């Protein structure tokens, strides 16, 4: 499974990279912060799953999600947020799943194994 991470906070992005690198069957194909060419880079990498920080600056997450649905339709998008109350908004916007950043890593791993 090819996974890309889009996370605004360097320390969270690094932790996710560390967790995923240790998992068999997962190939990390990109880890980015917010950037203007984000969707183009994800399109070039063709991940199976994108872990998307729902707290990206300037309401960027819903825009990125919408663009991914248009140009990379089969990708699974798992929204991540430190605010559990973001879940309904992320799912309504089209995220396939939601994980609160205060949940243990196993919660994310269960979603990746489904």
Secondary structure, 3 states (H helix, E strand, C coil): CEEEEECCCHHHHHHHHHHHHCCCCCEEEEEECCCCCHHHHHHHHCCCEEEEECCCHHHHHHHHHHHHHHHCCCCEEEEEECCHHHHHHHHHCCCCEEEECCCCHHHHHHHHHC
